[in-house]
């Protein structure tokens, strides 16, 4: 993705989940400066896996939606936006018996 006219771009993984045996999604918040304002945009990315690797990525956002004004604090310092462990969702590991129980 290319963004022009933006600076001080900051992003954080806000949500992630396995949505099927071969799919996962992430919700990503982007904050950036443009034209003297701090703005926020939210994207959802769906990952489709094949043989344990990402085979396809689908990016979703609403281009007609207005950008939000974002706080000046950096996202990684915001309460509730610190994730432990891996940054990106992955489908459940599989074994010879099939997918593991994700519950």
C-alpha positions in Angstrom: 0.0 0.0 0.0 1.3 3.5 -0.9 0.3 6.5 1.1 1.2 10.0 -0.2 1.1 13.2 1.7 1.2 11.4 5.1 4.0 11.5 7.7 4.6 10.1 11.2 2.7 6.9 10.3 1.9 4.7 13.3 -0.1 1.5 13.3 -1.1 -1.2 15.7 -2.9 -4.5 15.5 -6.2 -3.9 17.4 -7.9 -7.3 17.0 -7.2 -10.7 15.5 -9.0 -13.9 15.2 -9.1 -17.2 13.4 -12.3 -17.2 11.4 -12.1 -20.6 9.7 -9.7 -23.6 9.5 -7.8 -21.8 6.8 -8.5 -18.1 7.5 -7.7 -15.3 10.0 -8.5 -11.6 10.2 -6.8 -8.6 11.7 -8.1 -5.2 12.5 -5.4 -2.6 12.1 -5.5 1.1 13.2 -3.4 3.6 11.3 -2.7 7.0 12.7 -0.8 9.6 10.5 -0.2 13.3 10.1 -1.6 15.0 7.0 -2.2 18.7 6.3 -1.5 19.6 10.0 -3.9 17.1 11.4 -3.5 13.8 13.2 -5.8 11.3 11.5 -6.9 7.7 12.0 -8.0 5.1 9.5 -9.1 1.5 10.3 -8.5 -1.5 8.0 -9.4 -5.1 8.2 -7.2 -7.7 6.5 -8.4 -11.3 5.9 -5.6 -13.8 5.4 -6.4 -17.1 3.5 -3.8 -19.9 4.3 -2.8 -22.9 2.2 -0.2 -25.4 3.4 0.5 -23.2 6.5 1.4 -20.1 4.4 -0.5 -17.0 3.5 -2.0 -17.7 0.0 -4.2 -14.6 -0.2 -4.7 -11.3 1.6 -8.0 -9.3 1.3 -7.9 -5.6 2.5 -11.2 -4.1 3.6 -12.0 -0.4 4.4 -14.7 2.1 3.6 -13.2 4.6 1.2 -16.4 6.8 1.6 -16.0 7.0 5.4 -14.5 10.1 6.9 -11.1 9.9 8.6 -11.3 10.3 12.3 -9.2 12.8 14.3 -6.6 10.8 16.2 -5.1 11.6 19.6 -1.5 12.9 19.5 -0.3 10.0 21.7 1.4 7.2 19.8 -0.7 4.1 19.5 1.8 1.8 21.2 1.4 3.9 24.3 -2.4 3.9 24.3 -4.0 1.7 27.0 -5.4 -1.5 25.7 -3.3 -1.5 22.6 -0.4 -3.6 23.8 -0.5 -7.2 22.6 1.6 -10.0 24.0 3.0 -12.7 21.8 3.0 -12.7 18.0 1.7 -9.6 16.1 -0.2 -11.4 13.4 -3.0 -14.0 13.6 -2.3 -17.5 12.3 -4.6 -20.4 11.7 -4.5 -23.3 14.2 -1.5 -25.6 13.9 -2.3 -28.8 12.2 -1.1 -32.3 12.9 -1.6 -35.7 11.3 -4.9 -35.9 13.1 -6.1 -32.6 11.6 -6.5 -29.1 13.0 -6.1 -28.6 16.7 -9.0 -27.5 18.9 -8.9 -23.7 19.0 -11.2 -23.4 22.0 
